């Protein structure tokens, strides 16, 4: 399918083209701030014409802009505009850009999403395929009635793209795509059991297992690195166990590389990676300052996201240290310091995830993280709707429901907590620990709601799985119920 765009399929873009693209992206961001949405779309599409694989700097902010424009009442593309943007043809790259332009003016359109995915694959744009795949899957799930043809077409493209990624030794992309293909089958089977789909699911799950086994894909930071120079720096730093002289040499090398290419994100991230390896507050502060300066200059929100992650890491580390200190000393003063640090960490998390959800309102993973942060900050009325929205993400669906039920529980709405948990307590193939947690909180909610017989049954079921669950808490509660 990609034979019409051989040069594009190599995904090699010159520094000059990338620089031109960034100039257009900067212009687009400025237009967006002035609410000149239509011209901002034109600028993003022009920039993507020079660098069509610019996911973080082009595709993602354009998608966010499209949602913002839609919420502001922006109109869909007119008939003449649609006619000028053909979605089929030998030039798959241009067809991909046409689809993304029309999608930017109608971000809820499933047909434009499908065209964007298909043409991105035909053009060999695997990073773009990876980015748009979950958007298409989310669109498929939102159809009032599952469209079998759309699901089939989606899987055909995604599986073919995974094979292409596998052939190019791009393991993370191959695994990511196959996982989404499997998820699409699970969604269909849950609504319309079919033997043919089950067979396809088994075959696809086997293929996914082979790819995972072949590459031993992990979610570590090393595997996520896409820049060869960053990988080399990280490898060297680990090999010499970051001896001081080697570390300083690595920092100097990364600084020199950045000075030679100050506007290349990979060089910025390479320096940040080295600066943050030692968990030194001073070095991390330098990394944060660099990222925020780059964000102010480029308006690339990914720089700020990385800076925020470093901030969160610092706060988490501080909280852990104070917790250990309070545990060892047992003093009230240390306990108070730990509580204050935990409160600060919670408030920063809320601040960060509220901002991210505002930037990327369709990212359900961010909705889950916001809902989780709100729950632990005990802001239950705000947490519940965030977690309800997060249920649409298959990765977090059941964790979101568990937290949502617990939010109802904390509010004293025990009947609602029971209803939420009963819907998921018998879901097959739940992770073992998650299944235990669901069973425990169902028992707690039933007990609080006065349904004592059902509560005893739920506790008994949990104890048959794990007699010492929560250090015997479930067993003690069941004993108390029996004695009463």
C-alpha positions as CSV (number, residue, x, y, z in Angstrom):
1,X,0.0,0.0,0.0
2,X,2.9,2.3,0.6
3,X,4.4,1.9,-2.8
4,X,3.3,5.3,-4.1
5,X,5.4,7.2,-1.5
6,X,8.7,5.4,-1.3
7,X,10.7,8.5,-0.4
8,X,8.2,9.5,2.2
9,X,8.1,6.0,3.7
10,X,11.7,6.4,4.8
11,X,10.5,9.3,7.0
12,X,13.8,11.2,6.6
13,X,13.3,14.9,6.9
14,X,16.1,17.4,6.6
15,X,17.0,19.8,9.4
16,X,16.0,22.6,7.0
17,X,12.6,21.2,6.5
18,X,12.1,20.7,10.2
19,X,13.2,24.3,10.8
20,X,10.6,25.5,8.3
21,X,8.0,23.4,10.0
22,X,8.8,24.8,13.4
23,X,8.5,28.3,12.1
24,X,5.0,27.5,10.8
25,X,4.1,25.8,14.1
26,X,5.2,28.9,16.1
27,X,3.1,31.1,13.8
28,X,0.1,28.7,14.4
29,X,0.5,28.9,18.2
30,X,0.6,32.7,18.0
31,X,-2.6,32.7,15.9
32,X,-4.3,30.4,18.3
33,X,-3.6,32.7,21.2
34,X,-5.2,35.5,19.2
35,X,-8.1,33.1,18.5
36,X,-7.5,33.2,14.7
37,X,-8.4,29.5,14.6
38,X,-8.8,29.0,10.8
39,X,-5.5,30.6,10.0
40,X,-3.8,28.7,12.8
41,X,-5.1,25.4,11.1
42,X,-3.6,26.6,7.8
43,X,-0.3,27.2,9.5
44,X,-0.2,23.8,11.2
45,X,-1.0,22.0,7.9
46,X,1.7,24.0,6.1
47,X,4.2,23.1,8.7
48,X,3.2,19.4,8.6
49,X,3.7,19.6,4.8
50,X,7.4,20.1,5.5
51,X,7.5,17.6,8.5
52,X,4.5,15.3,8.4
53,X,5.8,13.1,11.3
54,X,5.9,16.0,13.8
55,X,3.5,14.4,16.2
56,X,4.4,16.4,19.4
57,X,5.0,19.7,17.7
58,X,2.3,19.5,14.9
59,X,-0.4,16.9,15.1
60,X,-1.1,17.0,18.8
61,X,-1.4,20.8,19.2
62,X,-3.5,20.9,16.0
63,X,-5.9,18.4,17.5
64,X,-6.1,20.5,20.7
65,X,-6.7,23.6,18.6
66,X,-9.5,21.8,16.7
67,X,-11.3,20.9,19.9
68,X,-10.9,24.5,21.1
69,X,-12.3,25.9,17.8
70,X,-15.2,23.5,17.9
71,X,-16.1,24.5,21.5
72,X,-16.0,28.1,20.4
73,X,-18.6,27.4,17.7
74,X,-16.3,27.0,14.7
75,X,-18.1,25.8,11.6
76,X,-17.3,22.6,9.6
77,X,-15.6,22.9,6.2
78,X,-18.0,23.9,3.4
79,X,-18.8,21.8,0.3
80,X,-16.4,23.7,-1.9
81,X,-13.6,23.4,0.7
82,X,-14.2,19.6,1.0
83,X,-14.1,19.2,-2.8
84,X,-10.7,21.0,-2.9
85,X,-9.3,18.5,-0.3
86,X,-9.5,15.0,-1.9
87,X,-8.9,12.1,0.5
88,X,-7.8,9.6,-2.1
89,X,-5.1,9.6,-4.8
90,X,-1.6,8.5,-5.5
91,X,-0.1,11.2,-3.3
92,X,-0.9,9.7,0.1
93,X,1.0,12.3,2.0
94,X,-1.1,15.1,0.6
95,X,-4.3,13.1,1.1
96,X,-3.2,12.6,4.8
97,X,-2.8,16.4,5.2
98,X,-6.2,17.0,3.5
99,X,-7.9,14.6,5.9
100,X,-6.2,16.3,8.9
101,X,-7.3,19.7,7.6
102,X,-10.9,18.7,7.3
103,X,-10.7,16.9,10.6
104,X,-9.4,20.1,12.3
105,X,-12.7,21.7,11.2
106,X,-14.8,18.7,12.2
107,X,-12.9,16.9,15.0
108,X,-15.8,14.5,15.7
109,X,-15.8,13.1,12.2
110,X,-15.1,9.4,12.1
111,X,-14.7,9.4,8.3
112,X,-11.9,12.0,8.4
113,X,-10.2,10.1,11.2
114,X,-10.3,6.9,9.1
115,X,-8.9,8.7,6.1
116,X,-6.1,10.2,8.2
117,X,-5.1,6.8,9.5
118,X,-5.3,5.1,6.1
119,X,-3.3,7.7,4.3
120,X,-0.7,8.1,7.0
121,X,0.0,4.3,6.7
122,X,0.1,4.5,2.9
123,X,2.6,7.3,3.2
124,X,4.7,5.3,5.7
125,X,4.2,7.8,8.5
126,X,4.3,5.3,11.4
127,X,4.7,7.9,14.2
128,X,1.5,9.6,12.8
129,X,-0.2,6.2,12.6
130,X,0.6,5.5,16.2
131,X,-0.7,8.9,17.3
132,X,-4.0,8.7,15.4
133,X,-4.8,5.0,16.2
134,X,-6.3,5.6,19.7
135,X,-8.3,8.5,18.3
136,X,-9.9,6.3,15.7
137,X,-10.6,3.6,18.2
138,X,-12.3,6.1,20.5
139,X,-14.4,7.2,17.6
140,X,-15.4,3.6,16.8
141,X,-16.5,3.0,20.4
142,X,-18.6,6.2,20.3
143,X,-20.7,5.0,17.3
144,X,-24.3,4.4,18.5
145,X,-24.2,1.0,16.8
146,X,-20.8,-0.7,16.3
147,X,-19.9,-0.4,12.6
148,X,-18.4,-3.8,11.6
149,X,-16.9,-2.5,8.4
150,X,-15.2,0.4,10.2
151,X,-13.8,-1.9,12.8
152,X,-12.5,-4.4,10.1
153,X,-11.0,-1.6,8.1
154,X,-9.3,-0.1,11.2
155,X,-7.8,-3.5,12.1
156,X,-6.6,-4.1,8.6
157,X,-4.7,-0.8,8.5
158,X,-3.4,-1.1,12.1
159,X,-2.1,-4.7,11.7
160,X,-0.4,-3.9,8.4
161,X,1.2,-0.9,10.0
162,X,2.4,-3.1,12.9
163,X,3.9,-5.5,10.4
164,X,5.7,-2.6,8.8
165,X,7.0,-1.3,12.1
166,X,8.1,-4.8,13.0
167,X,10.0,-5.1,9.8
168,X,11.8,-1.8,10.6
169,X,12.7,-3.0,14.2
170,X,10.4,-0.3,15.6
171,X,9.2,-2.5,18.5
172,X,7.3,0.1,20.6
173,X,5.1,1.1,17.6
174,X,4.4,-2.5,16.6
175,X,3.3,-3.5,20.1
176,X,1.2,-0.3,20.6
177,X,-0.7,-0.9,17.3
178,X,-1.3,-4.6,18.0
179,X,-2.6,-3.8,21.5
180,X,-5.1,-1.4,20.0
181,X,-6.2,-4.0,17.4
182,X,-6.8,-6.5,20.2
183,X,-8.7,-3.8,22.2
184,X,-11.0,-3.2,19.2
185,X,-11.8,-6.9,19.1
186,X,-12.5,-7.0,22.8
187,X,-14.9,-4.1,22.4
188,X,-16.8,-5.8,19.6
189,X,-17.0,-9.2,21.4
190,X,-18.4,-7.6,24.5
191,X,-21.3,-6.3,22.5
192,X,-21.8,-8.9,19.9
193,X,-20.2,-12.3,20.6
194,X,-19.1,-14.0,17.4
195,X,-17.0,-17.1,16.8
196,X,-15.2,-15.5,13.9
197,X,-14.2,-12.6,16.0
198,X,-13.0,-14.9,18.8
199,X,-10.8,-16.8,16.4
200,X,-9.4,-13.5,15.1
201,X,-8.8,-12.4,18.7
202,X,-6.9,-15.6,19.5
203,X,-4.7,-15.2,16.4
204,X,-4.1,-11.5,17.1
205,X,-3.3,-12.1,20.7
206,X,-0.8,-14.8,19.7
207,X,0.8,-12.4,17.2
208,X,1.1,-9.7,19.9
209,X,2.7,-12.2,22.3
210,X,5.3,-13.1,19.7
211,X,6.2,-9.4,19.0
212,X,6.4,-8.7,22.7
213,X,8.6,-11.7,23.3
214,X,10.8,-10.9,20.4
215,X,11.6,-7.4,21.5
216,X,11.1,-7.8,25.3
217,X,9.3,-4.5,25.2
218,X,9.3,-2.7,28.5
219,X,7.9,0.5,29.8
220,X,11.2,1.7,31.0
221,X,12.6,5.1,30.1
222,X,15.4,3.6,28.0
223,X,12.9,1.9,25.6
224,X,11.0,5.1,25.1
225,X,14.1,6.9,23.8
226,X,13.9,7.5,20.1
227,X,17.1,9.4,19.6
228,X,20.2,7.3,19.0
229,X,22.5,9.9,20.6
230,X,20.4,9.9,23.8
231,X,20.6,6.1,24.0
232,X,24.4,6.3,23.7
233,X,24.7,8.9,26.4
234,X,22.4,6.9,28.7
235,X,24.3,3.6,28.0
236,X,27.7,5.2,28.7
237,X,26.5,6.8,31.9
238,X,25.2,3.4,33.2
239,X,28.3,1.5,32.0
240,X,30.7,3.7,34.1
241,X,28.1,4.0,36.9
242,X,28.2,7.7,36.5
243,X,31.6,8.3,37.8
244,X,31.9,12.0,38.4
245,X,34.4,12.7,35.7
246,X,32.4,10.7,33.2
247,X,29.2,12.5,34.3
248,X,30.7,15.9,33.7
249,X,31.9,14.8,30.3
250,X,28.4,13.6,29.4
251,X,26.9,16.9,30.5
252,X,29.5,18.8,28.5
253,X,28.9,16.7,25.4
254,X,25.1,17.2,25.7
255,X,25.5,21.0,26.2
256,X,27.8,21.2,23.2
257,X,25.4,19.2,21.0
258,X,22.5,21.6,22.1
259,X,24.6,24.7,21.4
260,X,25.2,23.5,17.9
261,X,21.4,22.8,17.4
262,X,19.6,24.9,19.9
263,X,16.1,24.5,18.4
264,X,16.2,20.7,18.0
265,X,14.0,19.1,20.7
266,X,16.0,15.9,20.8
267,X,19.1,17.8,21.8
268,X,17.2,19.6,24.6
269,X,15.9,16.3,25.8
270,X,19.3,14.7,25.6
271,X,20.7,17.3,28.0
272,X,17.7,17.1,30.3
273,X,18.1,13.3,30.5
274,X,21.7,13.6,31.6
275,X,21.0,16.4,34.1
276,X,18.2,14.4,35.8
277,X,20.0,11.0,36.1
278,X,21.6,11.8,39.5
279,X,18.5,13.1,41.1
280,X,20.4,16.2,42.2
281,X,18.0,19.1,43.0
282,X,20.5,21.6,41.5
283,X,20.8,19.7,38.2
284,X,17.1,19.0,38.0
285,X,16.5,22.8,38.6
286,X,18.7,23.5,35.6
287,X,16.8,21.0,33.5
288,X,13.4,22.5,34.5
289,X,14.7,26.0,33.6
290,X,15.9,24.8,30.2
291,X,12.6,23.1,29.5
292,X,10.5,26.1,30.5
293,X,12.7,28.4,28.5
294,X,12.2,26.1,25.5
295,X,8.5,26.1,26.1
296,X,8.3,29.9,26.2
297,X,10.2,30.1,23.0
298,X,8.5,27.4,20.9
299,X,5.1,27.1,22.7
300,X,5.7,23.3,22.4
301,X,3.7,22.1,25.5
302,X,5.7,18.9,25.7
303,X,8.6,20.8,27.1
304,X,6.4,22.0,30.0
305,X,5.0,18.5,30.5
306,X,8.5,17.2,30.9
307,X,9.4,20.0,33.3
308,X,6.3,19.2,35.4
309,X,7.2,15.6,35.5
310,X,10.6,16.5,37.0
311,X,8.8,18.7,39.6
312,X,6.5,15.8,40.5
313,X,9.4,13.5,40.8
314,X,11.1,15.9,43.2
315,X,8.0,16.2,45.4
316,X,7.5,12.4,45.4
317,X,11.1,11.9,46.4
318,X,10.8,14.4,49.2
319,X,7.5,12.9,50.5
320,X,9.1,9.4,50.6
321,X,12.1,10.7,52.5
322,X,10.0,12.5,55.0
323,X,7.8,9.4,55.4
324,X,10.8,7.2,56.2
325,X,12.1,9.8,58.6
326,X,8.8,10.0,60.4
327,X,8.5,6.3,60.5
328,X,11.9,5.9,62.1
329,X,11.6,8.7,64.6
330,X,7.9,8.5,65.4
331,X,8.0,12.2,66.4
332,X,4.9,14.4,65.9
333,X,7.0,17.1,64.3
334,X,8.3,14.7,61.6
335,X,4.8,13.4,61.0
336,X,3.6,17.0,60.5
337,X,6.4,17.6,58.0
338,X,5.4,14.5,56.1
339,X,1.7,15.6,56.0
340,X,2.6,19.0,54.7
341,X,4.8,17.5,52.0
342,X,2.1,15.1,51.0
343,X,-0.4,18.0,50.8
344,X,2.0,20.0,48.6
345,X,2.5,17.1,46.3
346,X,-1.2,16.6,46.0
347,X,-1.9,20.3,45.2
348,X,0.9,20.4,42.5
349,X,-0.5,17.2,40.9
350,X,-4.0,18.8,40.7
351,X,-2.6,21.9,39.2
352,X,-0.6,20.0,36.6
353,X,-3.3,17.6,35.5
354,X,-6.0,20.2,35.4
355,X,-3.8,22.2,33.0
356,X,-3.1,19.1,30.9
357,X,-6.8,18.1,30.6
358,X,-7.5,21.7,29.5
359,X,-4.8,21.4,26.9
360,X,-5.8,17.9,25.7
361,X,-9.5,17.5,26.6
362,X,-9.9,14.2,24.6
363,X,-7.1,12.4,26.3
364,X,-8.9,10.0,28.7
365,X,-5.7,8.9,30.3
366,X,-5.2,12.4,31.5
367,X,-8.8,12.4,32.8
368,X,-8.0,9.3,34.8
369,X,-4.9,10.9,36.3
370,X,-6.8,14.1,37.2
371,X,-9.7,12.0,38.7
372,X,-7.2,10.0,40.7
373,X,-5.5,13.2,42.0
374,X,-8.8,14.7,42.9
375,X,-9.8,11.5,44.8
376,X,-6.7,11.5,46.9
377,X,-7.2,15.2,47.5
378,X,-10.7,14.3,48.8
379,X,-12.4,16.5,46.2
380,X,-14.9,13.9,45.5
381,X,-17.6,16.0,43.7
382,X,-15.0,16.9,41.0
383,X,-13.3,13.5,41.0
384,X,-16.5,11.6,40.1
385,X,-17.2,13.2,36.7
386,X,-13.5,13.0,35.8
387,X,-13.4,9.3,36.5
388,X,-16.7,8.7,34.7
389,X,-15.2,10.2,31.6
390,X,-12.0,8.2,32.1
391,X,-14.0,4.9,31.8
392,X,-13.8,5.3,28.1
393,X,-10.1,4.4,28.1
394,X,-9.8,0.6,28.2
395,X,-6.4,0.9,30.0
396,X,-8.0,2.6,33.0
397,X,-11.6,1.6,32.8
398,X,-11.8,-0.6,35.9
399,X,-9.4,1.3,38.0
400,X,-11.5,4.4,37.2
401,X,-14.7,2.7,38.3
402,X,-13.1,1.4,41.5
403,X,-12.0,4.9,42.4
404,X,-15.4,6.3,41.4
405,X,-17.1,3.9,43.7
406,X,-14.8,4.8,46.5
407,X,-15.6,8.5,46.0
408,X,-19.3,7.7,46.3
409,X,-18.4,5.7,49.5
410,X,-16.5,8.6,51.0
411,X,-19.5,10.9,50.3
412,X,-21.8,8.4,52.1
413,X,-23.6,7.5,48.9
414,X,-23.2,3.7,49.6
415,X,-26.0,2.5,47.3
416,X,-24.3,4.2,44.3
417,X,-20.9,2.7,45.3
418,X,-22.6,-0.7,45.4
419,X,-24.2,-0.2,41.9
420,X,-20.9,0.8,40.4
421,X,-19.0,-2.1,41.8
422,X,-21.6,-4.7,41.0
423,X,-21.2,-3.8,37.3
424,X,-17.6,-4.9,37.3
425,X,-17.1,-7.4,40.1
426,X,-17.6,-10.4,37.8
427,X,-15.8,-9.1,34.8
428,X,-13.6,-12.0,33.5
429,X,-9.8,-11.7,33.3
430,X,-9.4,-8.8,35.7
431,X,-5.9,-8.5,37.1
432,X,-5.8,-10.5,40.3
433,X,-5.0,-7.6,42.7
434,X,-7.6,-5.3,41.1
435,X,-10.2,-8.0,41.4
436,X,-9.5,-8.4,45.1
437,X,-9.7,-4.6,45.7
438,X,-13.1,-4.5,43.9
439,X,-14.4,-7.4,45.9
440,X,-13.2,-5.7,49.2
441,X,-14.8,-2.3,48.5
442,X,-18.0,-4.0,47.3
443,X,-18.1,-5.8,50.7
444,X,-17.4,-2.5,52.5
445,X,-20.1,-0.7,50.5
446,X,-22.7,-3.4,51.1
447,X,-21.9,-3.4,54.8
448,X,-22.2,0.4,55.0
449,X,-25.5,0.3,53.1
450,X,-26.9,-2.2,55.6
451,X,-27.0,-5.2,53.2
452,X,-25.3,-7.5,55.7
453,X,-26.0,-10.9,54.1
454,X,-24.5,-9.7,50.8
455,X,-21.6,-8.1,52.6
456,X,-20.8,-11.4,54.4
457,X,-20.9,-13.2,51.0
458,X,-18.6,-10.7,49.4
459,X,-16.1,-10.9,52.3
460,X,-16.2,-14.7,52.2
461,X,-15.6,-14.7,48.5
462,X,-12.5,-12.4,49.0
463,X,-11.1,-14.6,51.8
464,X,-11.4,-17.7,49.6
465,X,-9.0,-15.8,47.2
466,X,-6.7,-14.2,49.8
467,X,-7.2,-15.1,53.5
468,X,-4.9,-12.4,54.7
469,X,-6.0,-9.6,52.4
470,X,-5.1,-6.1,53.7
471,X,-3.2,-7.7,56.7
472,X,-6.4,-9.5,57.8
473,X,-8.7,-6.5,57.7
474,X,-11.3,-8.3,55.5
475,X,-11.2,-11.3,57.9
476,X,-11.7,-9.1,61.0
477,X,-14.7,-7.3,59.3
478,X,-16.3,-10.6,58.4
479,X,-15.8,-11.9,62.0
480,X,-17.4,-8.8,63.3
481,X,-20.4,-9.2,61.0
482,X,-20.8,-12.8,62.0
483,X,-20.7,-12.0,65.7
484,X,-23.4,-9.4,65.2
